[in-house]
């Protein structure tokens, strides 16, 4: 079973692949916030059974440090509005911002930094450009 779910503004989350967002309102909130902030190449990876750190990892890109900062700020505000506390790392630099929302961990990268660390490969997901519809 593929544990990676892809989401973009142009291509919403598929429902046939164990739709993580349908099962988890927190993930839906995160993905909606990222979409509203125009985050790019959004990938949600189901971590259940892989680690106890979180149930879901979401990886997204911003076009610049300013965009990464804006995406993170919007996400943090939305989580707070919904009653979810967050811990944040990297907001002062904005090459890579990590938002820990408890059951979900969100990584927001500049594209070059995301390519270097390649978290999707490390955690078993595919890059959006590697995904081919069946």
Secondary structure, DSSP 4 states (H G I P E B T S, - for coil): ---EEEE-SSSPPPSTTT-HHHH-HHHHHHHHHHHHTT-EEEEEEE-TTT-SS-SEEEEEEESSHHHHHHHHHHHHHHHHHTT---EEESTTT-SEEEEE-SSEEEEEEEHHHHHHH-HHHHTT---GGG----
